[in-house]
Amino acid sequence: MVLLVIDIQKGITDNRLYNFDGFIRETKKVIDAARAKNIEIIYVQHDDGPGTGFSVGDEDYEIADQVAPSEHEKVYVKTINSAFGNEKLSQHLQEQEDKRLMIVGLQTNFCIDATVKSAFERGFKVIIPKGTNSTFDNDYMNGETTYRYYNEMMWPERFAQCVSVEEAIIMMERNYGTRDN
């Protein structure tokens, strides 16, 4: 099992997100449990390119302090919605014998959805802990409706297994100590 922490970056990690406090709390629980269980954690950052305010060197680009990686955790950069857009990350994940991929991060309807579907297409068993992804209101739906659409209708029983944080931690316990580093 690998835990992917996607795009929890300073420029979009604030109280505009649906259930912001709950999102941070539940995501931290999952990250802390993965660390305690020696599960590989990989962070992914989105880079929109120079001059966008969301690129290498920009404050908004940095991973949010609340969930910052430890020094031994890998960080990959992507320039498209799916984390699989980074070829090195994609190759690393494909080389894993265990094809379970737990995904947390931002935003539900963009990079999380793209990564969930890309992982599914590549044969991964995708696990989404409830409350560990979020998004903003948009012109068509508020953040809660968007979150519920993906987590309760689009992904379950099709692209991903959506489980409680407690169930996700139990799944990690079945995988204790598999990280090589």
SETIRO-16877 format. One record per residue (C-alpha): residue number from 0; residue in three letters; x negated, y negated, z negated. Coordinates in nm, 2 decimals. Example, Ala and Ser with C-alpha at 12.3 -4.5 7.8 and 13.67 -1.06 7.14 Angstrom:
+------+------+--------+--------+--------+
: resi : resn :      x :      y :      z :
+------+------+--------+--------+--------+
:    0 :  ALA :  -1.23 :   0.45 :  -0.78 :
:    1 :  SER :  -1.37 :   0.11 :  -0.71 :
+------+------+--------+--------+--------+
//
This chain:
+------+------+--------+--------+--------+
: resi : resn :      x :      y :      z :
+------+------+--------+--------+--------+
:    0 :  MET :   0.00 :   0.00 :   0.00 :
:    1 :  VAL :  -0.11 :  -0.36 :   0.07 :
:    2 :  LEU :   0.06 :  -0.67 :  -0.06 :
:    3 :  LEU :   0.07 :  -0.96 :   0.19 :
:    4 :  VAL :   0.11 :  -1.31 :   0.05 :
:    5 :  ILE :   0.21 :  -1.52 :   0.34 :
:    6 :  ASP :   0.19 :  -1.90 :   0.38 :
:    7 :  ILE :   0.25 :  -2.01 :   0.02 :
:    8 :  GLN :   0.07 :  -2.33 :   0.10 :
:    9 :  LYS :   0.08 :  -2.67 :  -0.09 :
:   10 :  GLY :   0.26 :  -2.85 :   0.19 :
:   11 :  ILE :   0.57 :  -2.63 :   0.17 :
:   12 :  THR :   0.57 :  -2.50 :  -0.18 :
:   13 :  ASP :   0.79 :  -2.74 :  -0.38 :
:   14 :  ASN :   1.14 :  -2.78 :  -0.51 :
:   15 :  ARG :   1.29 :  -2.83 :  -0.16 :
:   16 :  LEU :   1.27 :  -2.45 :  -0.14 :
:   17 :  TYR :   1.58 :  -2.25 :  -0.22 :
:   18 :  ASN :   1.54 :  -2.12 :  -0.58 :
:   19 :  PHE :   1.20 :  -2.27 :  -0.61 :
:   20 :  ASP :   1.13 :  -2.18 :  -0.98 :
:   21 :  GLY :   1.26 :  -1.83 :  -0.93 :
:   22 :  PHE :   1.06 :  -1.78 :  -0.62 :
:   23 :  ILE :   0.74 :  -1.88 :  -0.79 :
:   24 :  ARG :   0.82 :  -1.67 :  -1.10 :
:   25 :  GLU :   0.91 :  -1.35 :  -0.91 :
:   26 :  THR :   0.62 :  -1.39 :  -0.67 :
:   27 :  LYS :   0.37 :  -1.43 :  -0.96 :
:   28 :  LYS :   0.51 :  -1.11 :  -1.12 :
:   29 :  VAL :   0.45 :  -0.91 :  -0.80 :
:   30 :  ILE :   0.10 :  -1.05 :  -0.75 :
:   31 :  ASP :   0.01 :  -0.99 :  -1.12 :
:   32 :  ALA :   0.14 :  -0.64 :  -1.10 :
:   33 :  ALA :  -0.05 :  -0.57 :  -0.78 :
:   34 :  ARG :  -0.37 :  -0.70 :  -0.95 :
:   35 :  ALA :  -0.31 :  -0.48 :  -1.26 :
:   36 :  LYS :  -0.25 :  -0.18 :  -1.04 :
:   37 :  ASN :  -0.55 :  -0.24 :  -0.82 :
:   38 :  ILE :  -0.34 :  -0.28 :  -0.51 :
:   39 :  GLU :  -0.51 :  -0.46 :  -0.22 :
:   40 :  ILE :  -0.37 :  -0.82 :  -0.19 :
:   41 :  ILE :  -0.42 :  -1.01 :   0.13 :
:   42 :  TYR :  -0.34 :  -1.38 :   0.16 :
:   43 :  VAL :  -0.24 :  -1.54 :   0.49 :
:   44 :  GLN :  -0.25 :  -1.91 :   0.57 :
:   45 :  HIS :  -0.07 :  -2.08 :   0.87 :
:   46 :  ASP :  -0.28 :  -2.33 :   1.06 :
:   47 :  ASP :  -0.08 :  -2.56 :   1.29 :
:   48 :  GLY :  -0.40 :  -2.72 :   1.44 :
:   49 :  PRO :  -0.60 :  -3.04 :   1.40 :
:   50 :  GLY :  -0.40 :  -3.36 :   1.34 :
:   51 :  THR :  -0.09 :  -3.18 :   1.22 :
:   52 :  GLY :  -0.16 :  -3.22 :   0.84 :
:   53 :  PHE :  -0.14 :  -2.84 :   0.81 :
:   54 :  SER :  -0.48 :  -2.73 :   0.92 :
:   55 :  VAL :  -0.82 :  -2.64 :   0.77 :
:   56 :  GLY :  -0.94 :  -2.92 :   0.55 :
:   57 :  ASP :  -0.59 :  -3.06 :   0.48 :
:   58 :  GLU :  -0.46 :  -3.06 :   0.13 :
:   59 :  ASP :  -0.12 :  -2.93 :   0.25 :
:   60 :  TYR :  -0.29 :  -2.63 :   0.42 :
:   61 :  GLU :  -0.44 :  -2.50 :   0.09 :
:   62 :  ILE :  -0.28 :  -2.21 :  -0.09 :
:   63 :  ALA :  -0.05 :  -2.33 :  -0.38 :
:   64 :  ASP :  -0.22 :  -2.33 :  -0.71 :
:   65 :  GLN :   0.06 :  -2.12 :  -0.88 :
:   66 :  VAL :  -0.03 :  -1.81 :  -0.67 :
:   67 :  ALA :  -0.40 :  -1.88 :  -0.57 :
:   68 :  PRO :  -0.61 :  -1.58 :  -0.47 :
:   69 :  SER :  -0.88 :  -1.45 :  -0.69 :
:   70 :  GLU :  -1.23 :  -1.46 :  -0.55 :
:   71 :  HIS :  -1.23 :  -1.10 :  -0.43 :
:   72 :  GLU :  -0.90 :  -1.12 :  -0.24 :
:   73 :  LYS :  -0.92 :  -1.17 :   0.13 :
:   74 :  VAL :  -0.76 :  -1.47 :   0.31 :
:   75 :  TYR :  -0.68 :  -1.46 :   0.68 :
:   76 :  VAL :  -0.57 :  -1.75 :   0.90 :
:   77 :  LYS :  -0.30 :  -1.73 :   1.16 :
:   78 :  THR :  -0.17 :  -1.98 :   1.42 :
:   79 :  ILE :   0.16 :  -1.81 :   1.51 :
:   80 :  ASN :   0.45 :  -1.70 :   1.29 :
:   81 :  SER :   0.36 :  -1.33 :   1.25 :
:   82 :  ALA :   0.06 :  -1.24 :   1.03 :
:   83 :  PHE :  -0.02 :  -0.98 :   1.29 :
:   84 :  GLY :  -0.12 :  -1.26 :   1.52 :
:   85 :  ASN :  -0.46 :  -1.25 :   1.34 :
:   86 :  GLU :  -0.63 :  -0.96 :   1.52 :
:   87 :  LYS :  -0.87 :  -0.89 :   1.24 :
:   88 :  LEU :  -0.59 :  -0.86 :   0.99 :
:   89 :  SER :  -0.38 :  -0.65 :   1.23 :
:   90 :  GLN :  -0.67 :  -0.41 :   1.28 :
:   91 :  HIS :  -0.74 :  -0.39 :   0.91 :
:   92 :  LEU :  -0.37 :  -0.31 :   0.83 :
:   93 :  GLN :  -0.35 :  -0.05 :   1.12 :
:   94 :  GLU :  -0.66 :   0.13 :   0.97 :
:   95 :  GLN :  -0.49 :   0.18 :   0.64 :
:   96 :  GLU :  -0.38 :   0.54 :   0.58 :
:   97 :  ASP :  -0.09 :   0.43 :   0.36 :
:   98 :  LYS :   0.15 :   0.24 :   0.59 :
:   99 :  ARG :   0.35 :   0.07 :   0.31 :
:  100 :  LEU :   0.34 :  -0.30 :   0.33 :
:  101 :  MET :   0.49 :  -0.53 :   0.06 :
:  102 :  ILE :   0.55 :  -0.88 :   0.18 :
:  103 :  VAL :   0.61 :  -1.20 :  -0.01 :
:  104 :  GLY :   0.59 :  -1.57 :   0.09 :
:  105 :  LEU :   0.73 :  -1.85 :   0.31 :
:  106 :  GLN :   0.94 :  -1.92 :   0.50 :
:  107 :  THR :   1.21 :  -1.65 :   0.51 :
:  108 :  ASN :   1.34 :  -1.74 :   0.86 :
:  109 :  PHE :   1.00 :  -1.80 :   1.02 :
:  110 :  CYS :   0.68 :  -1.63 :   0.92 :
:  111 :  ILE :   0.83 :  -1.38 :   0.69 :
:  112 :  ASP :   1.09 :  -1.26 :   0.94 :
:  113 :  ALA :   0.83 :  -1.25 :   1.22 :
:  114 :  THR :   0.59 :  -1.05 :   1.01 :
:  115 :  VAL :   0.86 :  -0.81 :   0.88 :
:  116 :  LYS :   0.97 :  -0.73 :   1.24 :
:  117 :  SER :   0.61 :  -0.70 :   1.37 :
:  118 :  ALA :   0.52 :  -0.47 :   1.08 :
:  119 :  PHE :   0.83 :  -0.25 :   1.15 :
:  120 :  GLU :   0.74 :  -0.23 :   1.52 :
:  121 :  ARG :   0.39 :  -0.11 :   1.43 :
:  122 :  GLY :   0.53 :   0.17 :   1.21 :
:  123 :  PHE :   0.48 :   0.02 :   0.86 :
:  124 :  LYS :   0.73 :   0.08 :   0.58 :
:  125 :  VAL :   0.81 :  -0.27 :   0.48 :
:  126 :  ILE :   0.91 :  -0.36 :   0.12 :
:  127 :  ILE :   1.05 :  -0.70 :   0.03 :
:  128 :  PRO :   1.09 :  -0.77 :  -0.34 :
:  129 :  LYS :   1.40 :  -0.97 :  -0.41 :
:  130 :  GLY :   1.34 :  -1.34 :  -0.48 :
:  131 :  THR :   0.98 :  -1.34 :  -0.34 :
:  132 :  ASN :   1.06 :  -1.53 :  -0.02 :
:  133 :  SER :   1.23 :  -1.86 :   0.03 :
:  134 :  THR :   1.30 :  -2.14 :   0.28 :
:  135 :  PHE :   1.45 :  -2.49 :   0.31 :
:  136 :  ASP :   1.79 :  -2.61 :   0.41 :
:  137 :  ASN :   1.82 :  -2.67 :   0.78 :
:  138 :  ASP :   2.08 :  -2.83 :   1.01 :
:  139 :  TYR :   2.28 :  -2.50 :   1.03 :
:  140 :  MET :   2.25 :  -2.33 :   0.70 :
:  141 :  ASN :   2.13 :  -2.41 :   0.35 :
:  142 :  GLY :   1.83 :  -2.23 :   0.21 :
:  143 :  GLU :   2.04 :  -1.99 :   0.00 :
:  144 :  THR :   2.25 :  -1.88 :   0.30 :
:  145 :  THR :   1.94 :  -1.84 :   0.51 :
:  146 :  TYR :   1.77 :  -1.63 :   0.24 :
:  147 :  ARG :   2.08 :  -1.42 :   0.19 :
:  148 :  TYR :   2.12 :  -1.36 :   0.57 :
:  149 :  TYR :   1.78 :  -1.21 :   0.60 :
:  150 :  ASN :   1.75 :  -1.04 :   0.26 :
:  151 :  GLU :   2.10 :  -0.90 :   0.24 :
:  152 :  MET :   2.20 :  -0.85 :   0.60 :
:  153 :  MET :   1.92 :  -0.86 :   0.86 :
:  154 :  TRP :   1.64 :  -0.66 :   0.70 :
:  155 :  PRO :   1.79 :  -0.39 :   0.47 :
:  156 :  GLU :   1.83 :  -0.05 :   0.62 :
:  157 :  ARG :   1.69 :  -0.17 :   0.95 :
:  158 :  PHE :   1.35 :  -0.34 :   0.92 :
:  159 :  ALA :   1.27 :  -0.33 :   0.55 :
:  160 :  GLN :   1.35 :  -0.19 :   0.21 :
:  161 :  CYS :   1.47 :  -0.49 :   0.00 :
:  162 :  VAL :   1.43 :  -0.40 :  -0.37 :
:  163 :  SER :   1.42 :  -0.57 :  -0.71 :
:  164 :  VAL :   1.09 :  -0.69 :  -0.84 :
:  165 :  GLU :   1.11 :  -0.41 :  -1.10 :
:  166 :  GLU :   1.15 :  -0.15 :  -0.83 :
:  167 :  ALA :   0.86 :  -0.30 :  -0.64 :
:  168 :  ILE :   0.64 :  -0.27 :  -0.94 :
:  169 :  ILE :   0.74 :   0.10 :  -0.99 :
:  170 :  MET :   0.64 :   0.15 :  -0.62 :
:  171 :  MET :   0.30 :   0.00 :  -0.70 :
:  172 :  GLU :   0.26 :   0.23 :  -1.00 :
:  173 :  ARG :   0.29 :   0.53 :  -0.76 :
:  174 :  ASN :   0.00 :   0.38 :  -0.57 :
:  175 :  TYR :  -0.23 :   0.29 :  -0.86 :
:  176 :  GLY :  -0.60 :   0.25 :  -0.79 :
:  177 :  THR :  -0.60 :   0.29 :  -0.41 :
:  178 :  ARG :  -0.79 :  -0.02 :  -0.32 :
:  179 :  ASP :  -1.15 :   0.05 :  -0.20 :
:  180 :  ASN :  -1.31 :  -0.27 :  -0.34 :
+------+------+--------+--------+--------+
//
